[in-house]
Amino acid sequence: MGQFVCPVCRAVNRAPDGKDPLAAKCGRCGERLFTGRPVDVDTRALGVHRASTKGAAVLVDVWAPWCGPCRAMAPNFAAAASLLEPDVRLLKLNSEAEPQAAAALGISGIPALLLFRDTKIIARSAGLLSTPKIVAWTRQALGPAREA
């Protein structure tokens, strides 16, 4: 059974085995749990997603509006969401708006990708990546984590 956070109201929802998580809707607000797009998060929402997502990984893009490579990677990251969901929840954290969260994550350069499994960082990447590279990097990093 997977457990996912609603991208709209942040309610924690359980997806029973045997049901398609892509078709799941939030029990509180009725919105779809997966939209094929990354979810913009602040510090609090990031914490809820990290702590409450079970049975899936969480991939965070740490970016800033003034960062050219970040803006260039945004459509690539968005395209990766439709390819990785529901196995991976994709989140976007604006490091300019949330500097303390970025610092707590040990971000020293952006764009940065952080892959979490069960609240722990299992992989990091920095720099501009294409959609195929984001997907391949994520799947490769999850391979060993699935077996552990």
N, CA and C atoms as a LAMMPS dump frame, in Angstrom:
ITEM: TIMESTEP
0
ITEM: NUMBER OF ATOMS
444
ITEM: BOX BOUNDS ff ff ff
-5.0000000000000000e+02 5.0000000000000000e+02
-5.0000000000000000e+02 5.0000000000000000e+02
-5.0000000000000000e+02 5.0000000000000000e+02
ITEM: ATOMS id mol type element x y z
1 1 1 N 0.845 -1.182 0
2 1 2 C 0 0 0
3 1 3 C 0.883 1.235 0
4 2 1 N 0.599 2.147 -0.89
5 2 2 C 1.334 3.396 -0.946
6 2 3 C 0.631 4.472 -0.145
7 3 1 N 1.377 5.479 0.221
8 3 2 C 0.82 6.617 0.941
9 3 3 C 1.348 7.872 0.28
10 4 1 N 0.43 8.772 -0.099
11 4 2 C 0.797 9.955 -0.862
12 4 3 C 0.156 11.2 -0.264
13 5 1 N 0.825 12.327 -0.464
14 5 2 C 0.329 13.612 0.011
15 5 3 C -0.381 14.315 -1.135
16 6 1 N -1.558 14.844 -0.852
17 6 2 C -2.309 15.587 -1.863
18 6 3 C -1.533 16.852 -2.224
19 7 1 N -1.334 17.126 -3.524
20 7 2 C -0.604 18.324 -3.919
21 7 3 C -1.381 19.618 -3.677
22 8 1 N -2.686 19.509 -3.408
23 8 2 C -3.518 20.695 -3.219
24 8 3 C -3.706 21.021 -1.741
25 9 1 N -4.238 20.047 -0.976
26 9 2 C -4.569 20.336 0.428
27 9 3 C -3.594 19.73 1.434
28 10 1 N -2.621 18.948 0.956
29 10 2 C -1.581 18.318 1.771
30 10 3 C -2.086 17.213 2.699
31 11 1 N -3.292 16.725 2.464
32 11 2 C -3.797 15.603 3.251
33 11 3 C -3.042 14.343 2.848
34 12 1 N -2.806 13.478 3.817
35 12 2 C -2.129 12.209 3.553
36 12 3 C -3.195 11.191 3.157
37 13 1 N -2.967 10.519 2.022
38 13 2 C -3.913 9.55 1.475
39 13 3 C -3.23 8.213 1.295
40 14 1 N -3.972 7.146 1.501
41 14 2 C -3.458 5.795 1.265
42 14 3 C -4.029 5.28 -0.042
43 15 1 N -3.162 4.652 -0.832
44 15 2 C -3.589 4.019 -2.08
45 15 3 C -3.485 2.518 -1.892
46 16 1 N -4.616 1.815 -1.853
47 16 2 C -4.573 0.379 -1.614
48 16 3 C -3.915 -0.384 -2.756
49 17 1 N -3.309 -1.513 -2.42
50 17 2 C -2.712 -2.374 -3.439
51 17 3 C -3.789 -2.805 -4.423
52 18 1 N -3.384 -2.965 -5.667
53 18 2 C -4.313 -3.412 -6.687
54 18 3 C -5.089 -2.297 -7.357
55 19 1 N -4.968 -1.093 -6.863
56 19 2 C -5.636 0.062 -7.474
57 19 3 C -4.589 0.941 -8.134
58 20 1 N -4.956 1.572 -9.224
59 20 2 C -4.037 2.438 -9.961
60 20 3 C -3.856 3.754 -9.209
61 21 1 N -2.657 4.029 -8.673
62 21 2 C -2.456 5.286 -7.948
63 21 3 C -2.641 6.515 -8.839
64 22 1 N -2.417 6.378 -10.139
65 22 2 C -2.586 7.524 -11.042
66 22 3 C -4.039 7.969 -11.123
67 23 1 N -4.967 7.086 -10.79
68 23 2 C -6.387 7.432 -10.816
69 23 3 C -6.884 7.891 -9.442
70 24 1 N -6.037 7.826 -8.43
71 24 2 C -6.445 8.139 -7.061
72 24 3 C -6.775 9.616 -6.889
73 25 1 N -7.777 9.845 -6.05
74 25 2 C -8.174 11.208 -5.688
75 25 3 C -8.064 11.368 -4.181
76 26 1 N -7.862 12.603 -3.773
77 26 2 C -7.719 12.923 -2.354
78 26 3 C -9.038 12.681 -1.625
79 27 1 N -8.944 12.028 -0.477
80 27 2 C -10.126 11.775 0.333
81 27 3 C -10.682 13.029 0.98
82 28 1 N -9.856 14.073 1.101
83 28 2 C -10.319 15.313 1.73
84 28 3 C -10.882 16.294 0.713
85 29 1 N -10.118 16.616 -0.335
86 29 2 C -10.551 17.671 -1.26
87 29 3 C -11.035 17.153 -2.616
88 30 1 N -10.798 15.868 -2.912
89 30 2 C -11.272 15.292 -4.165
90 30 3 C -10.388 15.529 -5.374
91 31 1 N -9.267 16.23 -5.2
92 31 2 C -8.352 16.481 -6.325
93 31 3 C -7.515 15.237 -6.602
94 32 1 N -7.026 15.139 -7.825
95 32 2 C -6.169 14 -8.194
96 32 3 C -4.856 14.068 -7.419
97 33 1 N -4.391 12.896 -6.968
98 33 2 C -3.134 12.857 -6.227
99 33 3 C -1.935 13.014 -7.15
100 34 1 N -2.076 12.6 -8.409
101 34 2 C -0.991 12.736 -9.386
102 34 3 C -1.512 13.469 -10.606
103 35 1 N -0.78 14.494 -11.016
104 35 2 C -1.213 15.333 -12.138
105 35 3 C -0.248 15.291 -13.315
106 36 1 N 0.877 14.592 -13.16
107 36 2 C 1.875 14.579 -14.216
108 36 3 C 2.716 15.839 -14.242
109 37 1 N 2.623 16.632 -13.157
110 37 2 C 3.401 17.866 -13.033
111 37 3 C 4.044 17.927 -11.652
112 38 1 N 5.207 18.572 -11.555
113 38 2 C 5.829 18.746 -10.234
114 38 3 C 4.949 19.619 -9.335
115 39 1 N 5.129 19.44 -8.05
116 39 2 C 4.386 20.194 -7.048
117 39 3 C 5.322 21.237 -6.442
118 40 1 N 4.911 22.502 -6.469
119 40 2 C 5.681 23.556 -5.806
120 40 3 C 5.472 23.421 -4.301
121 41 1 N 6.572 23.453 -3.549
122 41 2 C 6.474 23.296 -2.101
123 41 3 C 7.245 24.384 -1.367
124 42 1 N 6.786 24.659 -0.16
125 42 2 C 7.537 25.497 0.768
126 42 3 C 8.159 24.544 1.799
127 43 1 N 8.784 25.088 2.811
128 43 2 C 9.473 24.264 3.803
129 43 3 C 8.522 23.282 4.468
130 44 1 N 7.36 23.764 4.863
131 44 2 C 6.4 22.907 5.564
132 44 3 C 5.891 21.785 4.66
133 45 1 N 5.508 22.131 3.441
134 45 2 C 4.994 21.112 2.514
135 45 3 C 6.072 20.082 2.184
136 46 1 N 7.307 20.529 2.037
137 46 2 C 8.403 19.596 1.782
138 46 3 C 8.495 18.589 2.926
139 47 1 N 8.41 19.074 4.144
140 47 2 C 8.464 18.187 5.304
141 47 3 C 7.326 17.179 5.324
142 48 1 N 6.126 17.611 4.966
143 48 2 C 4.974 16.708 4.933
144 48 3 C 5.183 15.639 3.871
145 49 1 N 5.614 16.033 2.679
146 49 2 C 5.852 15.068 1.604
147 49 3 C 6.947 14.072 2.006
148 50 1 N 8.037 14.571 2.549
149 50 2 C 9.143 13.678 2.94
150 50 3 C 8.706 12.689 4.01
151 51 1 N 8.003 13.159 5.011
152 51 2 C 7.629 12.305 6.139
153 51 3 C 6.483 11.353 5.822
154 52 1 N 5.596 11.741 4.93
155 52 2 C 4.355 10.989 4.736
156 52 3 C 4.283 10.164 3.469
157 53 1 N 5.195 10.339 2.523
158 53 2 C 5.164 9.552 1.299
159 53 3 C 5.771 8.184 1.581
160 54 1 N 4.993 7.142 1.371
161 54 2 C 5.431 5.757 1.612
162 54 3 C 5.175 4.958 0.335
163 55 1 N 6.097 4.077 0.004
164 55 2 C 5.931 3.251 -1.18
165 55 3 C 6.323 3.959 -2.46
166 56 1 N 6.869 5.147 -2.339
167 56 2 C 7.332 5.922 -3.493
168 56 3 C 8.512 6.772 -3.031
169 57 1 N 9.27 7.255 -3.993
170 57 2 C 10.381 8.156 -3.696
171 57 3 C 9.918 9.597 -3.883
172 58 1 N 10.71 10.524 -3.385
173 58 2 C 10.44 11.953 -3.542
174 58 3 C 11.672 12.577 -4.189
175 59 1 N 11.468 13.231 -5.328
176 59 2 C 12.548 13.911 -6.054
177 59 3 C 12.313 15.407 -5.975
178 60 1 N 13.283 16.125 -5.406
179 60 2 C 13.15 17.569 -5.199
180 60 3 C 14.123 18.305 -6.107
181 61 1 N 13.585 19.275 -6.848
182 61 2 C 14.384 20.191 -7.659
183 61 3 C 14.517 21.481 -6.858
184 62 1 N 15.717 21.797 -6.419
185 62 2 C 15.973 23.042 -5.697
186 62 3 C 16.466 24.048 -6.73
187 63 1 N 15.774 25.175 -6.827
188 63 2 C 16.002 26.135 -7.903
189 63 3 C 15.809 27.557 -7.375
190 64 1 N 16.045 28.543 -8.236
191 64 2 C 15.768 29.945 -7.918
192 64 3 C 15.366 30.654 -9.203
193 65 1 N 14.496 31.656 -9.108
194 65 2 C 14.002 32.349 -10.303
195 65 3 C 15.089 33.083 -11.099
196 66 1 N 16.159 33.504 -10.442
197 66 2 C 17.216 34.256 -11.126
198 66 3 C 18.233 33.342 -11.806
199 67 1 N 18.128 32.037 -11.612
200 67 2 C 19.107 31.064 -12.101
201 67 3 C 18.748 30.607 -13.519
202 68 1 N 19.58 30.964 -14.489
203 68 2 C 19.344 30.582 -15.88
204 68 3 C 19.266 29.08 -16.098
205 69 1 N 20.238 28.303 -15.603
206 69 2 C 20.149 26.852 -15.759
207 69 3 C 18.902 26.257 -15.084
208 70 1 N 18.472 26.86 -13.97
209 70 2 C 17.257 26.388 -13.292
210 70 3 C 16.041 26.588 -14.191
211 71 1 N 15.942 27.76 -14.789
212 71 2 C 14.826 28.046 -15.696
213 71 3 C 14.88 27.141 -16.92
214 72 1 N 16.09 26.856 -17.398
215 72 2 C 16.236 25.976 -18.561
216 72 3 C 15.848 24.536 -18.212
217 73 1 N 16.089 24.109 -16.978
218 73 2 C 15.777 22.744 -16.588
219 73 3 C 14.308 22.562 -16.212
220 74 1 N 13.601 23.627 -15.905
221 74 2 C 12.208 23.524 -15.446
222 74 3 C 11.319 22.697 -16.378
223 75 1 N 11.329 22.92 -17.7
224 75 2 C 10.464 22.087 -18.549
225 75 3 C 10.917 20.626 -18.601
226 76 1 N 12.206 20.389 -18.453
227 76 2 C 12.722 19.015 -18.426
228 76 3 C 12.223 18.281 -17.181
229 77 1 N 12.275 18.964 -16.049
230 77 2 C 11.809 18.386 -14.792
231 77 3 C 10.305 18.143 -14.857
232 78 1 N 9.575 19.094 -15.43
233 78 2 C 8.126 18.933 -15.572
234 78 3 C 7.8 17.719 -16.446
235 79 1 N 8.522 17.538 -17.525
236 79 2 C 8.286 16.389 -18.407
237 79 3 C 8.625 15.08 -17.7
238 80 1 N 9.618 15.1 -16.84
239 80 2 C 10.009 13.899 -16.105
240 80 3 C 8.904 13.448 -15.154
241 81 1 N 8.102 14.383 -14.662
242 81 2 C 7.028 14.024 -13.722
243 81 3 C 6.067 13.029 -14.348
244 82 1 N 5.672 13.256 -15.578
245 82 2 C 4.714 12.35 -16.209
246 82 3 C 5.324 10.981 -16.487
247 83 1 N 6.652 10.91 -16.555
248 83 2 C 7.333 9.639 -16.802
249 83 3 C 7.643 8.87 -15.516
250 84 1 N 7.788 9.575 -14.413
251 84 2 C 8.195 8.938 -13.159
252 84 3 C 7.046 8.658 -12.183
253 85 1 N 5.956 9.418 -12.289
254 85 2 C 4.828 9.182 -11.381
255 85 3 C 4.169 7.854 -11.715
256 86 1 N 3.646 7.122 -10.764
257 86 2 C 3.502 7.392 -9.339
258 86 3 C 4.642 6.84 -8.48
259 87 1 N 5.67 6.273 -9.115
260 87 2 C 6.786 5.722 -8.338
261 87 3 C 7.614 6.801 -7.668
262 88 1 N 7.551 8.016 -8.206
263 88 2 C 8.33 9.135 -7.678
264 88 3 C 7.439 10.374 -7.669
265 89 1 N 7.408 11.067 -6.527
266 89 2 C 6.701 12.355 -6.427
267 89 3 C 7.736 13.429 -6.698
268 90 1 N 7.476 14.319 -7.668
269 90 2 C 8.414 15.388 -8.012
270 90 3 C 7.966 16.698 -7.376
271 91 1 N 8.899 17.328 -6.666
272 91 2 C 8.641 18.575 -5.957
273 91 3 C 9.63 19.639 -6.413
274 92 1 N 9.207 20.91 -6.354
275 92 2 C 10.08 22.039 -6.67
276 92 3 C 10.153 22.938 -5.441
277 93 1 N 11.379 23.212 -5.003
278 93 2 C 11.616 24.08 -3.852
279 93 3 C 12.392 25.299 -4.317
280 94 1 N 11.801 26.473 -4.168
281 94 2 C 12.437 27.732 -4.541
282 94 3 C 13.401 28.135 -3.428
283 95 1 N 14.697 28.04 -3.705
284 95 2 C 15.71 28.313 -2.674
285 95 3 C 15.782 29.796 -2.298
286 96 1 N 15.323 30.666 -3.165
287 96 2 C 15.303 32.09 -2.827
288 96 3 C 14.196 32.371 -1.815
289 97 1 N 13.036 31.747 -1.998
290 97 2 C 11.916 31.926 -1.087
291 97 3 C 12.082 31.112 0.193
292 98 1 N 12.825 30.009 0.114
293 98 2 C 12.996 29.104 1.261
294 98 3 C 14.482 28.839 1.521
295 99 1 N 15.274 29.892 1.833
296 99 2 C 16.722 29.7 1.994
297 99 3 C 17.095 28.777 3.154
298 100 1 N 16.316 28.79 4.222
299 100 2 C 16.648 27.929 5.363
300 100 3 C 16.459 26.459 5.011
301 101 1 N 15.423 26.15 4.236
302 101 2 C 15.197 24.753 3.814
303 101 3 C 16.328 24.299 2.908
304 102 1 N 16.733 25.168 1.965
305 102 2 C 17.835 24.817 1.064
306 102 3 C 19.126 24.593 1.846
307 103 1 N 19.38 25.454 2.82
308 103 2 C 20.588 25.303 3.636
309 103 3 C 20.537 24.007 4.449
310 104 1 N 19.372 23.687 5.002
311 104 2 C 19.232 22.466 5.79
312 104 3 C 19.461 21.214 4.933
313 105 1 N 19.184 21.327 3.64
314 105 2 C 19.402 20.208 2.724
315 105 3 C 20.844 20.148 2.219
316 106 1 N 21.655 21.127 2.608
317 106 2 C 23.057 21.144 2.205
318 106 3 C 23.269 21.574 0.762
319 107 1 N 22.38 22.418 0.263
320 107 2 C 22.479 22.875 -1.124
321 107 3 C 23.568 23.937 -1.226
322 108 1 N 24.535 23.701 -2.116
323 108 2 C 25.601 24.682 -2.321
324 108 3 C 25.588 25.238 -3.739
325 109 1 N 24.839 24.62 -4.626
326 109 2 C 24.721 25.093 -6.002
327 109 3 C 23.403 24.625 -6.589
328 110 1 N 22.851 25.424 -7.506
329 110 2 C 21.579 25.075 -8.129
330 110 3 C 21.709 25.144 -9.647
331 111 1 N 20.872 24.445 -10.369
332 111 2 C 19.82 23.564 -9.884
333 111 3 C 20.412 22.322 -9.236
334 112 1 N 19.688 21.838 -8.237
335 112 2 C 20.118 20.63 -7.527
336 112 3 C 18.939 19.684 -7.421
337 113 1 N 19.205 18.41 -7.622
338 113 2 C 18.193 17.379 -7.448
339 113 3 C 18.559 16.54 -6.234
340 114 1 N 17.568 16.289 -5.394
341 114 2 C 17.728 15.436 -4.225
342 114 3 C 16.674 14.345 -4.307
343 115 1 N 17.096 13.111 -4.2
344 115 2 C 16.178 11.982 -4.249
345 115 3 C 16.076 11.377 -2.858
346 116 1 N 14.848 11.322 -2.345
347 116 2 C 14.581 10.793 -1.004
348 116 3 C 13.841 9.472 -1.109
349 117 1 N 14.17 8.575 -0.2
350 117 2 C 13.423 7.326 -0.026
351 117 3 C 13.304 7.14 1.475
352 118 1 N 12.073 7.036 1.976
353 118 2 C 11.837 6.875 3.414
354 118 3 C 12.537 7.97 4.219
355 119 1 N 12.359 9.196 3.822
356 119 2 C 12.861 10.431 4.451
357 119 3 C 14.36 10.661 4.307
358 120 1 N 15.115 9.694 3.781
359 120 2 C 16.567 9.834 3.669
360 120 3 C 16.981 10.192 2.249
361 121 1 N 17.996 11.041 2.128
362 121 2 C 18.545 11.364 0.809
363 121 3 C 19.346 10.149 0.337
364 122 1 N 18.98 9.623 -0.84
365 122 2 C 19.71 8.477 -1.379
366 122 3 C 20.565 8.86 -2.582
367 123 1 N 20.334 10.057 -3.156
368 123 2 C 21.151 10.507 -4.286
369 123 3 C 21.03 12.019 -4.428
370 124 1 N 22.102 12.626 -4.952
371 124 2 C 22.162 14.068 -5.228
372 124 3 C 22.746 14.278 -6.611
373 125 1 N 22.292 15.343 -7.255
374 125 2 C 22.862 15.737 -8.537
375 125 3 C 22.798 17.256 -8.615
376 126 1 N 23.779 17.85 -9.25
377 126 2 C 23.777 19.302 -9.431
378 126 3 C 23.99 19.613 -10.9
379 127 1 N 23.348 20.671 -11.357
380 127 2 C 23.515 21.104 -12.735
381 127 3 C 22.325 20.752 -13.609
382 128 1 N 22.319 21.37 -14.765
383 128 2 C 21.243 21.228 -15.746
384 128 3 C 21.235 19.825 -16.341
385 129 1 N 20.057 19.175 -16.318
386 129 2 C 19.896 17.848 -16.906
387 129 3 C 18.713 17.858 -17.873
388 130 1 N 18.81 17.046 -18.904
389 130 2 C 17.7 16.861 -19.839
390 130 3 C 16.668 15.934 -19.201
391 131 1 N 15.493 15.871 -19.796
392 131 2 C 14.457 14.964 -19.283
393 131 3 C 14.939 13.519 -19.256
394 132 1 N 15.502 12.988 -20.36
395 132 2 C 15.964 11.598 -20.299
396 132 3 C 17.027 11.364 -19.216
397 133 1 N 17.883 12.35 -18.99
398 133 2 C 18.913 12.187 -17.957
399 133 3 C 18.318 12.228 -16.557
400 134 1 N 17.322 13.077 -16.341
401 134 2 C 16.648 13.114 -15.032
402 134 3 C 16.002 11.764 -14.748
403 135 1 N 15.292 11.236 -15.75
404 135 2 C 14.602 9.957 -15.587
405 135 3 C 15.608 8.826 -15.368
406 136 1 N 16.647 8.766 -16.179
407 136 2 C 17.648 7.698 -16.055
408 136 3 C 18.383 7.789 -14.723
409 137 1 N 18.785 8.992 -14.32
410 137 2 C 19.487 9.181 -13.047
411 137 3 C 18.607 8.728 -11.881
412 138 1 N 17.331 9.104 -11.924
413 138 2 C 16.404 8.737 -10.853
414 138 3 C 16.221 7.228 -10.789
415 139 1 N 15.965 6.608 -11.918
416 139 2 C 15.743 5.157 -11.939
417 139 3 C 16.989 4.393 -11.519
418 140 1 N 18.149 4.875 -11.941
419 140 2 C 19.403 4.22 -11.539
420 140 3 C 19.594 4.336 -10.027
421 141 1 N 19.336 5.505 -9.473
422 141 2 C 19.52 5.7 -8.037
423 141 3 C 18.526 4.871 -7.235
424 142 1 N 17.334 4.655 -7.771
425 142 2 C 16.324 3.87 -7.05
426 142 3 C 16.593 2.375 -7.119
427 143 1 N 17.354 1.939 -8.112
428 143 2 C 17.652 0.506 -8.243
429 143 3 C 18.208 -0.089 -6.972
430 144 1 N 19.336 0.395 -6.464
431 144 2 C 19.893 -0.163 -5.227
432 144 3 C 18.976 0.048 -4.021
433 145 1 N 18.241 1.154 -3.994
434 145 2 C 17.373 1.441 -2.858
435 145 3 C 16.222 0.441 -2.788
436 146 1 N 15.748 -0.027 -3.934
437 146 2 C 14.654 -1.012 -3.958
438 146 3 C 15.103 -2.341 -3.372
439 147 1 N 16.368 -2.683 -3.596
440 147 2 C 16.874 -3.981 -3.14
441 147 3 C 17.253 -3.961 -1.668
442 148 1 N 17.529 -2.784 -1.136
443 148 2 C 17.989 -2.679 0.253
444 148 3 C 16.866 -2.949 1.238
